[in-house]
Amino acid sequence: MPSSQSPGGRSEVNGESRPQWTRLQLKAGDELSFGVIQGGTRFYIAVQGGIDVPEVLGSRSTYGLGAIGGFHGRKLEAGDHVPVGSPLNGGAPPVAATIPEEFRPVFEKEQTVRIVLGLYDHLLTKEGLDNLLNGEWKLTPVADRMGLRYSGPGVQWKEREQPFGAGSDPSNIVDAGYAVGSIQIPGGTQPIILHRDAVSGGGYAMVGTVISADMDLVARATPGTSTKFIAVSLDEALLARKELAERKKNARAALGAGS
């Protein structure tokens, strides 16, 4: 009993059109197919009971680069048989068959992404920081679960004597840990947002971090999406996280799926 979700795309069961954001009942041998996606970057399928694969580091997701997690650590291939887990609530489906409109994500060609500045924004010149926060950035085709690269006006780093152990470029630092959502701008050219599968540390300065409530937003963006970064406080970031959690809770309640 899956639900298919995409921004304006077309889904079919055995060649017959089916609505998006709606529960589907499939029988053995049925074929679920999708047309050209109209926005965002991927289709989503939610299967009742979930995908029953072993947890790796507390997650069932696939880390393709490391070939671990998910289904044998790789992309699905024709002929694969993917195990489905036991449904919650005794197998009873959600009361509502369709996700209400107000809980569906919006897919637009312009985005405003909230960031918390630091730890190394002080290494940018005034003009560089102004470009970061007031310039228009566009997502390039170089975007995946590791990171998303943006083109735009560039930034300027302050000239300084590099500390021992750091590289020669002003954007280099002594190796440090990277938070998920960190923004680095190697050479001052193209900002890179580190996403879920990114490395956990390295020698590039992090000028800011995308707040957790906006990480799904950037993940849904298509190449060419116009993006503005705005700085928010830690308190504002925490409030946004709380509001997102409440929104998810309300969405589950609207479906009658419990908490």
C-alpha positions as a printed Julia matrix, in Angstrom:
259×3 Matrix{Float64}:
  0.0    0.0     0.0
  2.29   2.8    -1.2
  1.73   6.51   -1.62
  3.52   8.24   -4.49
  4.51  11.87   -4.17
  6.03  14.35   -6.6
  5.61  18.0    -7.6
  3.21  17.84  -10.54
  4.61  14.63  -12.0
  2.5   11.81  -13.4
  2.17   8.36  -11.87
  0.5    5.32  -13.37
 -0.53   1.86  -12.25
 -0.57  -0.62  -15.1
 -0.66   2.28  -17.55
 -3.62   4.03  -15.91
 -3.13   7.48  -14.38
 -3.23   7.74  -10.6
 -3.27  10.9    -8.45
 -0.25  12.05   -6.48
 -0.13  12.39   -2.66
 -2.74   9.62   -2.46
 -2.76   6.1    -1.06
 -2.66   3.34   -3.66
 -3.57  -0.32   -3.29
 -1.29  -2.56   -5.37
 -1.51  -6.28   -6.02
  1.32  -8.66   -6.83
  2.43  -8.05  -10.4
  1.09  -4.49  -10.64
  3.45  -2.0   -12.27
  3.87   1.48  -10.77
  5.5    3.93  -13.19
  6.22   7.65  -13.34
  6.32  10.32  -16.02
  8.51  13.37  -16.38
  8.95  15.22  -13.1
  7.64  18.78  -13.21
  9.53  20.26  -10.26
 11.93  19.2    -7.56
 14.45  16.47   -8.21
 12.85  13.11   -7.43
  9.69  11.1    -6.87
  8.93   9.77   -3.39
  7.21   6.49   -2.54
  6.06   5.8     1.01
  5.38   2.09    1.56
  3.23   0.91    4.44
  5.5   -0.94    6.85
  8.62   0.66    5.44
 11.56  -1.06    3.76
 12.8   -3.9     5.96
 16.57  -3.67    5.69
 19.11  -3.77    8.55
 19.98  -0.54   10.3
 23.52   0.72    9.79
 24.68   3.44   12.19
 21.06   3.88   13.25
 19.67   4.37    9.74
 18.12   2.29    6.96
 19.15   4.76    4.25
 21.72   3.97    1.57
 25.19   5.52    1.57
 26.22   4.75   -1.97
 29.73   6.17   -1.75
 30.58   3.86    1.13
 28.46   0.98   -0.23
 26.71   0.53    3.13
 23.14   0.68    4.39
 19.86   0.35    2.54
 19.55  -2.56    0.12
 23.03  -4.09   -0.02
 24.55  -0.6     0.0
 23.64   0.14   -3.6
 20.98   1.51   -5.95
 18.09  -0.77   -6.81
 18.37  -2.81  -10.0
 15.88  -4.6   -12.22
 14.88  -7.9   -10.64
 15.56  -6.87   -7.04
 13.09  -8.1    -4.42
 12.91  -5.5    -1.65
 11.5   -6.71    1.69
  8.7   -4.7     3.31
  8.35  -4.37    7.08
  5.35  -5.05    9.29
  2.8   -2.2     9.3
  2.2   -0.23   12.46
 -1.23   0.02   14.09
 -2.0   -3.61   13.28
 -1.79  -3.0     9.56
 -4.68  -0.52    9.46
 -4.04   2.18    6.82
 -4.22   5.89    7.72
 -7.8    7.14    7.95
 -7.28   9.78    5.25
 -6.42   8.57    1.76
 -4.86  11.84    0.58
 -2.31  14.19    2.13
 -4.03  17.57    2.63
 -2.84  20.35    0.35
 -1.52  22.49    3.22
  0.99  19.82    4.2
  2.47  19.28    0.74
  5.84  20.91    0.05
  6.03  23.83   -2.36
  8.42  23.48   -5.28
  9.56  26.83   -6.65
 12.38  28.13   -8.83
 13.26  30.73   -6.19
 14.24  29.9    -2.63
 15.17  31.74    0.54
 17.48  29.62    2.67
 18.08  30.52    6.31
 21.59  30.15    7.69
 23.36  30.71   11.0
 26.66  32.48   10.39
 29.91  31.02   11.73
 32.32  29.7    12.63
 34.53  31.5    10.12
 32.38  34.24    8.57
 34.76  36.74   10.21
 37.37  35.69    7.65
 35.26  37.16    4.84
 35.71  40.78    3.82
 32.75  43.12    4.27
 32.1   42.89    0.54
 32.4   39.12    0.65
 29.81  38.8     3.43
 27.54  41.23    1.59
 27.76  39.09   -1.55
 26.92  35.95    0.42
 23.82  37.43    2.03
 22.57  39.81   -0.68
 23.76  38.22   -3.9
 21.72  35.89   -6.09
 23.04  32.33   -6.18
 21.93  29.58   -8.54
 22.14  25.88   -7.88
 24.44  24.18  -10.39
 23.99  20.61  -11.73
 26.69  19.56   -9.24
 24.23  18.6    -6.51
 23.6   15.33   -4.7
 23.36  13.89   -1.18
 26.99  14.84   -0.54
 26.64  18.52   -1.33
 25.12  21.23   -3.47
 27.25  23.76   -5.36
 26.03  27.27   -6.21
 27.22  29.78   -8.8
 27.0   33.52   -8.24
 28.95  36.68   -7.47
 31.64  34.95   -5.43
 33.04  36.19   -2.14
 36.29  37.73   -1.0
 38.4   36.35    1.84
 40.59  38.54    4.01
 44.28  38.23    3.3
 46.03  36.82    6.35
 49.0   34.79    7.39
 47.84  31.21    7.25
 48.17  29.24   10.51
 50.47  26.26   10.69
 48.77  23.2     9.25
 46.36  25.12    7.0
 46.54  25.32    3.21
 47.77  28.38    1.34
 44.37  29.7     0.19
 42.58  32.18    2.5
 39.59  29.82    2.53
 41.75  27.1     4.15
 41.82  26.41    7.87
 43.44  23.83   10.1
 41.27  20.73    9.72
 38.01  20.91   11.67
 34.72  19.04   11.94
 31.85  19.87    9.58
 28.26  20.06   10.74
 25.57  18.82    8.37
 24.48  21.88    6.41
 27.86  23.64    6.65
 28.65  26.11    3.87
 32.19  26.3     2.54
 33.41  28.49   -0.32
 36.74  27.13   -1.6
 38.73  29.89   -3.25
 35.81  32.29   -2.78
 34.05  31.12   -5.94
 31.12  28.73   -5.44
 29.44  28.04   -2.09
 28.93  24.35   -1.3
 26.27  23.2     1.15
 27.33  19.92    2.75
 24.34  17.57    2.92
 23.58  14.18    4.5
 26.33  12.13    2.88
 29.08  14.76    3.09
 32.46  14.26    4.71
 32.59  14.98    8.42
 35.64  17.22    8.43
 38.34  18.91    6.42
 40.36  22.04    5.81
 37.87  24.55    4.35
 36.37  27.34    6.44
 32.65  27.14    7.18
 31.05  30.57    6.82
 27.63  29.42    7.97
 25.29  26.48    8.41
 21.87  25.96    6.82
 19.31  25.58    9.6
 17.9   22.07    9.98
 14.37  23.23    9.05
 15.61  24.27    5.58
 17.76  21.23    4.74
 14.87  19.48    2.96
 14.2   22.7     1.06
 17.65  22.77   -0.55
 17.55  19.01   -1.16
 14.4   19.43   -3.28
 15.89  22.22   -5.42
 16.55  21.67   -9.12
 19.6   23.03  -10.99
 19.03  26.66  -11.86
 17.02  27.4    -8.71
 17.65  31.02   -7.66
 18.67  31.12   -4.02
 19.06  33.87   -1.43
 20.81  33.2     1.86
 19.56  35.11    4.89
 21.23  35.11    8.3
 19.13  34.19   11.35
 19.94  33.83   15.02
 20.31  30.53   16.86
 17.0   31.23   18.65
 15.27  31.74   15.3
 16.76  28.5    14.01
 15.51  26.59   17.05
 12.05  28.11   16.67
 11.96  27.07   12.99
 12.9   23.52   14.0
 10.09  23.48   16.57
  7.58  24.81   14.03
  8.61  22.15   11.49
  8.19  19.4    14.09
  4.73  20.73   14.9
  3.84  20.81   11.2
  4.87  17.17   10.81
  2.84  16.25   13.88
 -0.23  18.0    12.45
  0.25  16.26    9.09
  0.26  12.86   10.79
 -2.85  13.82   12.76
 -4.61  14.94    9.56
 -3.94  11.51    8.07
 -5.14   9.78   11.21
 -1.73   8.15   11.44
 -1.06   9.0    15.09
  2.26  10.36   16.34
